[in-house]
Amino acid sequence: MVASVFKVLVVAGAPVVAGEALVILESMKMEIPVLADAAGTVTEVCVTEGDVVHEGDVLVVLD
């Protein structure tokens, strides 16, 4: 699947809870939220708004 990064909702250093939206992708005119699968702290945001991403790309790193 190819998508565009529509919105980045977190920054490095931010704490997140499981289920929190990290990034919103847009593909085929649909918005797709990418959710944290566990609680943690954002250590790196690997994308910016407007980037084109593919399935398997790293978007956000949590610790």
C-alpha positions in Angstrom: 0.0 0.0 0.0 1.3 3.5 -0.9 0.1 6.4 1.2 0.9 10.1 1.9 1.6 11.4 5.4 -1.4 13.7 6.0 -0.6 14.7 9.6 2.1 14.0 12.2 0.5 14.1 15.6 3.5 13.5 17.9 7.0 14.9 18.4 10.2 13.3 19.8 10.1 13.1 23.5 6.3 12.9 23.8 4.8 10.2 26.0 2.0 8.2 24.3 -0.5 5.7 25.6 -1.6 2.5 23.8 -4.1 3.2 21.1 -3.1 6.9 20.7 -2.9 8.2 17.1 0.6 9.0 16.1 0.3 9.7 12.4 -2.6 10.0 9.9 -2.0 8.6 6.5 -4.0 9.4 3.4 -4.6 6.8 0.6 -7.3 6.7 -2.0 -8.9 9.8 -0.4 -9.3 7.9 2.9 -7.6 8.9 6.2 -5.9 6.1 8.0 -4.8 6.6 11.6 -1.6 4.8 12.7 -2.0 4.0 16.4 0.5 3.2 19.1 0.4 -0.5 19.9 1.9 0.1 23.4 2.5 2.9 25.8 5.9 4.5 25.6 7.9 7.6 24.7 8.4 8.8 21.1 12.2 8.6 20.4 12.1 9.5 16.7 9.6 10.7 14.1 10.9 9.4 10.8 8.4 11.1 8.5 7.1 14.6 7.8 3.8 15.7 6.4 3.6 15.2 2.7 6.0 12.2 2.6 5.0 9.2 0.5 5.4 6.0 2.5 5.0 2.3 1.6 3.9 -0.7 3.7 6.6 -1.6 6.1 8.2 1.8 6.3 9.1 3.0 9.8 7.1 6.1 10.7 7.6 6.6 14.4 10.0 4.9 16.9 8.7 4.3 20.5 10.8 3.3 23.5 
